[in-house]
Amino acid sequence: MSYEELMLRAVTKAEKFKFTAKPNPVVGAIIIKDNEIISEGYHEIFGENHAEINAIEDAKKLLGKKFQSFSELTLICTLEPCSHTGKTGSCADFIVKTGFKHIVIGAIDPNPKVAGNGIKILKDNGIHVEVGLLEDLVEKQNKFFFYKHKNKKPYITIKIASSIDGKSHYSGERVFITSQSSLNDVQKIRAEYDAILTGGNTLRNDNPKMNARVDFHTNQPKKILLTNNTYNEGFDFFKNASVDVFKINDLKKIIDSYANSEVCSILIEAGPKLVNAFLNEGIVDELIIYSSTKKLGEKGINWFCEDNAIEKYGFKLESSYKIDNDLKEIFKKNE
């Protein structure tokens, strides 16, 4: 197998762990000798061994059998090995101590704690390093992680459910607009994000859980509540969750407060007032709209205050498809 084929294998197999590695990036590592795979490793669980360490520990079982020294081997890694000590030790230092002489890396880690420092450690210790193989694919796989570190803020997505006439709900009344299949799809979206944000009115009117209720293991998203009023921590939103509470004032400042945190992505599920406030700030990157065939009529509350609001806010339709009788549309901010 070529280096490119092996890198593609590492990227593809790493995807399996995207829900349990988050908010860390998913990373794969493959160790080879003369194009024969000796071992593979993946970053499987947040806070536990990184991919390179898992691959090396597996390879050690074959030391003296399939190879005599790690200097005979090549390490292929989708992301630059970390150079700092956090929940785990420095992977770059561990690789040096193991004795590798050749490493192929997909993408440079954008985290300023790494950002080329891992590669420098490797090169300074006489290791031949190649960088950039399938780089775009690695970045796409970890889009939230790369976006957050390049833009110094989390990736922000708003999700709404709308009637066919553009309404959200009736005043003071919870309304289920979309189908069960769409509701199930929302659970999968929640599982992808590091945090979910809502407002006090939604909390009091709907008593939502806003967790990811899926049939696979995922690291549950952090909760963020924005409200200027008192609230009851007995609401379902607070159960078995870490919740940050802010007063609604400077929305950009609230989002910027996560710039140095582990949160790389935030999903906003709130009412029209807070949704439009975020859109007006110009800090939203993606808008997901589930539209049903139901009509709420004049008594319904509008999602947007004017026609062509989505275009006004600078969003362009990227994709759309049917879920039962509902329509799911994904809009991205024009670059």
Secondary structure, DSSP 8 states (H G I E B T S, - for coil): --HHHHHHHHHHHHGGGHHHHTTS---EEEEEETTEEEEEEE--STTS--HHHHHHHHHGGGBTTTBS-GGG-EEEEEE----S-SSS--HHHHHHHHT--EEEEEE---STTTTTHHHHHHHHTT-EEEE-TTHHHHHHHTHHHHHHHHHTS-EEEEEEEE-TTSEEEETTB----S-HHHHHHHHHHHHH-SEEEEEHHHHHHH----S---SS-----EEEEE-SS---TTSGGGTTS-EEEE-SS-HHHHHHTTTTSS--EEEE---HHHHHHHHHHT---EEEEEE-S----TTEEESSSSTTHHHHTTEEEEEEEEETTEEEEEEEE--
